[in-house]
Amino acid sequence: MERPYLELSAWQLAIATSLILINGAISALLGLGLGRRLLVAAVRTVVQLLLVGLVLEWVFRFSRWYVVLGLLAVMTVVAGLAAIQRVGFRYPGMWLSSVVSVWASSWLMGAAAVFAIVPVEPWYAPQYAIPLLGMILGNALSGISLGLDRLGEELIGRRPQVEAMLALGATRWEAARQPIRQAVRTGMIPIINAMMVVGIVSLPGMMTGQLLAGVAPIEAVKYQIVILFLIASGTALGTVGVVLLSYRRLFNSDHQFLHQLMKESR
């Protein structure tokens, strides 16, 4: 049975937009002081998504490899920089570490998707390349941000222990191993939790979108399985990458903890 796609009108969008008033009412009743932030967030959501929609319409029509790669590069750099915004400390080279980790992990998984798992012709087909990499980037960003933040907390909180181990002859890896493990674990927890309840507690965005577009449920499930495993792998690689790059910058080859490089950002 063919499932028709229902196009949304401006009136229907307006009704959905008005639902944000519920959030505003809760903020006002409880005195949360979030009214202005909710308004700004709502306006940014609408403006940003409309702009993205216009850009994607042009990219989809033009469909040139250099245009697609250019857009993906911009998305990647923005993701790498955005990941740092939520981290509670800074060190020299942190921005580069984040961008490199996001780029390497997400593009590796994106390449696996369009060249091997979902081989499309041409490989840069924007209908596939942009949404797939976008979902991988968004989750890798969160993992990197959480991992970096936890690494900073662990190193600052365990500084006496770390420096004592180094003073007693431990290598920099031995001294930093536990903070590194905790940081990587923290970065991976959200995607693992999401995978544990997918399909039972929630239907993920990609699967929901395909169902609304009329795709057969089992086909939507197949795509969702693919993207979840791509996301999980990209998040793991990105988190490990940024944590190890940070470790290399915060511990020198003489096995010294360069704690003076770490500056709190909040």
C-alpha positions as CSV (number, residue, x, y, z in Angstrom):
1,M,0.0,0.0,0.0
2,E,1.4,3.4,-1.0
3,R,1.9,5.8,1.8
4,P,1.4,9.4,0.7
5,Y,3.7,12.2,1.9
6,L,1.9,15.0,3.6
7,E,3.3,18.4,2.9
8,L,3.1,20.9,5.8
9,S,1.6,24.3,5.2
10,A,2.7,27.5,6.8
11,W,-0.4,27.4,9.1
12,Q,0.6,24.0,10.4
13,L,4.1,25.2,11.1
14,A,2.7,28.1,12.9
15,I,0.7,25.9,15.2
16,A,3.7,23.8,16.0
17,T,5.8,26.9,16.6
18,S,3.2,28.2,19.1
19,L,3.8,25.1,21.3
20,I,7.0,26.7,22.5
21,L,4.6,28.9,24.6
22,I,4.2,25.9,26.9
23,N,7.9,26.2,27.8
24,G,7.5,29.9,28.3
25,A,4.6,29.4,30.7
26,I,6.5,26.8,32.7
27,S,9.4,29.2,33.0
28,A,7.2,32.0,34.1
29,L,5.2,30.0,36.6
30,L,8.3,28.5,38.3
31,G,10.4,31.7,38.0
32,L,13.1,30.0,36.0
33,G,14.1,33.1,34.1
34,L,14.4,31.3,30.8
35,G,11.9,33.4,28.8
36,R,14.5,35.4,26.9
37,R,16.7,32.3,26.2
38,L,13.7,30.3,25.0
39,L,12.7,33.1,22.6
40,V,16.2,33.4,21.3
41,A,16.5,29.6,20.9
42,A,13.1,29.4,19.1
43,V,14.0,32.2,16.7
44,R,17.4,30.7,16.0
45,T,15.9,27.3,15.4
46,V,13.5,28.6,12.8
47,V,16.0,30.9,11.1
48,Q,18.8,28.4,11.0
49,L,16.7,25.6,9.7
50,L,15.1,27.8,7.0
51,L,18.6,28.9,5.9
52,V,19.8,25.4,5.8
53,G,16.8,24.3,3.8
54,L,17.5,27.0,1.2
55,V,21.1,26.1,1.0
56,L,20.4,22.4,0.7
57,E,17.8,23.0,-2.1
58,W,20.6,24.8,-4.1
59,V,23.1,22.1,-3.3
60,F,20.7,19.4,-4.3
61,R,20.0,21.1,-7.6
62,F,23.6,22.0,-8.4
63,S,25.0,18.6,-7.2
64,R,28.8,19.1,-7.8
65,W,31.4,17.2,-5.8
66,Y,33.3,20.3,-4.8
67,V,30.1,22.1,-3.6
68,V,29.1,19.1,-1.5
69,L,32.7,18.7,0.0
70,G,32.8,22.4,0.7
71,L,29.6,22.3,2.7
72,L,30.7,19.1,4.5
73,A,34.0,20.8,5.4
74,V,32.2,23.8,6.8
75,M,29.9,21.6,8.9
76,T,32.9,19.7,10.2
77,V,34.8,22.8,11.3
78,V,31.8,24.2,13.0
79,A,31.2,20.9,14.8
80,G,34.8,20.8,16.0
81,L,34.7,24.4,17.3
82,A,31.2,23.9,18.9
83,A,32.4,20.9,20.8
84,I,34.8,23.1,22.8
85,Q,32.2,25.6,23.8
86,R,30.8,23.2,26.4
87,V,34.1,22.2,27.9
88,G,35.1,23.7,31.3
89,F,38.8,24.2,30.6
90,R,41.2,25.3,27.9
91,Y,44.7,24.5,26.8
92,P,46.8,25.6,23.8
93,G,45.9,23.7,20.7
94,M,42.6,22.5,22.1
95,W,40.7,23.8,19.1
96,L,42.9,22.0,16.6
97,S,42.7,18.8,18.5
98,S,38.9,19.0,18.5
99,V,38.6,19.8,14.8
100,V,41.1,17.1,13.8
101,S,39.3,14.5,15.9
102,V,35.9,15.4,14.5
103,W,37.2,15.5,11.0
104,A,39.0,12.2,11.1
105,S,36.4,10.1,12.8
106,S,33.3,11.5,11.0
107,W,34.8,11.5,7.5
108,L,36.1,8.0,8.0
109,M,32.6,6.8,8.9
110,G,31.1,8.9,6.2
111,A,33.4,7.3,3.6
112,A,32.5,3.8,4.9
113,A,28.8,4.7,4.5
114,V,28.9,6.1,0.9
115,F,31.6,3.8,-0.5
116,A,30.8,0.5,1.1
117,I,27.6,0.3,3.2
118,V,25.3,2.5,1.1
119,P,27.2,2.7,-2.2
120,V,25.6,5.5,-4.1
121,E,26.2,6.9,-7.6
122,P,27.8,9.4,-7.6
123,W,29.5,9.0,-4.2
124,Y,28.9,12.7,-3.4
125,A,25.2,12.5,-3.9
126,P,24.0,15.2,-1.5
127,Q,20.8,13.4,-0.6
128,Y,23.0,10.8,1.1
129,A,26.3,12.4,1.9
130,I,25.1,15.4,3.7
131,P,22.4,13.8,6.0
132,L,24.7,10.9,6.9
133,L,27.7,12.9,7.8
134,G,25.5,15.5,9.6
135,M,24.2,12.8,11.9
136,I,27.6,11.4,12.6
137,L,29.0,14.9,13.2
138,G,26.3,15.8,15.7
139,N,26.9,12.8,17.9
140,A,30.7,12.9,17.6
141,L,30.6,16.5,18.7
142,S,28.7,15.5,21.9
143,G,31.1,12.6,22.6
144,I,34.1,14.8,22.2
145,S,32.7,17.6,24.3
146,L,31.8,15.2,27.2
147,G,35.1,13.3,26.9
148,L,37.2,16.5,27.0
149,D,35.2,17.9,29.9
150,R,35.6,14.8,32.0
151,L,39.3,14.6,31.2
152,G,39.8,18.1,32.6
153,E,37.8,17.2,35.7
154,E,39.7,14.0,36.3
155,L,43.2,15.6,35.7
156,I,42.4,18.6,37.9
157,G,40.8,16.5,40.6
158,R,43.5,13.8,40.6
159,R,46.4,16.2,40.2
160,P,48.1,15.2,43.5
161,Q,47.8,11.5,42.7
162,V,49.0,12.0,39.1
163,E,52.0,14.0,40.1
164,A,52.8,11.6,42.9
165,M,52.8,8.7,40.5
166,L,55.1,10.6,38.1
167,A,57.5,11.5,41.0
168,L,57.7,7.8,42.0
169,G,58.8,6.8,38.4
170,A,55.5,6.1,36.7
171,T,55.3,7.0,33.0
172,R,53.0,9.7,31.7
173,W,50.7,6.9,30.4
174,E,50.5,5.1,33.7
175,A,49.8,8.3,35.5
176,A,47.1,9.5,33.1
177,R,45.5,6.1,32.2
178,Q,42.6,6.3,34.7
179,P,41.6,9.8,33.7
180,I,41.8,8.9,30.1
181,R,39.6,5.8,30.6
182,Q,37.0,7.8,32.5
183,A,37.0,10.5,29.8
184,V,36.5,8.0,26.9
185,R,33.8,6.1,28.9
186,T,31.9,9.4,29.6
187,G,32.0,10.4,25.9
188,M,30.6,7.0,24.8
189,I,27.8,6.6,27.4
190,P,25.1,8.7,25.6
191,I,25.2,6.7,22.4
192,I,25.4,3.4,24.2
193,N,22.3,4.4,26.3
194,A,20.5,5.5,23.1
195,M,21.3,2.1,21.5
196,M,20.0,0.2,24.5
197,V,16.5,1.7,24.3
198,V,16.1,2.4,20.5
199,G,12.8,1.1,19.2
200,I,11.5,0.5,22.7
201,V,11.5,3.9,24.3
202,S,12.0,6.1,21.2
203,L,12.0,6.0,17.4
204,P,15.2,7.8,16.2
205,G,15.0,10.8,13.9
206,M,16.1,9.1,10.7
207,M,13.7,6.3,11.0
208,T,10.8,8.6,12.0
209,G,11.6,10.9,9.0
210,Q,11.5,7.9,6.6
211,L,8.3,6.6,8.0
212,L,6.7,10.0,7.6
213,A,7.9,10.1,4.0
214,G,6.2,6.8,3.3
215,V,9.1,4.4,3.4
216,A,8.2,0.8,4.4
217,P,8.9,0.3,8.1
218,I,11.4,-2.6,7.7
219,E,13.4,-0.5,5.2
220,A,13.4,2.4,7.6
221,V,14.7,0.1,10.3
222,K,17.6,-1.1,8.1
223,Y,18.7,2.5,7.5
224,Q,18.4,3.3,11.2
225,I,20.6,0.3,12.2
226,V,23.3,1.4,9.7
227,I,23.3,5.0,10.9
228,L,23.3,4.0,14.6
229,F,26.4,1.9,14.2
230,L,28.1,4.6,12.1
231,I,27.3,7.1,14.8
232,A,28.6,4.8,17.6
233,S,31.8,4.1,15.7
234,G,32.3,7.8,14.8
235,T,31.7,8.9,18.4
236,A,34.1,6.3,19.8
237,L,36.9,7.2,17.4
238,G,36.4,10.9,17.9
239,T,36.3,10.7,21.7
240,V,39.4,8.5,21.8
241,G,41.2,10.8,19.3
242,V,40.6,14.1,21.1
243,V,41.4,12.6,24.5
244,L,44.7,11.1,23.3
245,L,45.7,14.3,21.5
246,S,44.9,16.3,24.7
247,Y,46.9,13.8,26.7
248,R,49.9,14.3,24.4
249,R,49.7,18.1,24.9
250,L,49.3,18.0,28.6
251,F,52.1,15.5,29.3
252,N,55.5,16.1,27.8
253,S,58.1,13.5,26.7
254,D,59.9,13.9,30.1
255,H,56.8,12.5,31.8
256,Q,55.8,15.8,33.3
257,F,52.2,16.9,33.8
258,L,51.8,20.4,32.3
259,H,48.9,21.4,34.5
260,Q,49.8,25.1,34.1
261,L,48.5,24.9,30.5
262,M,45.0,24.2,31.7
263,K,42.8,27.2,32.2
264,E,39.3,27.1,33.5
265,S,36.8,28.6,31.1
266,R,33.8,29.0,33.4
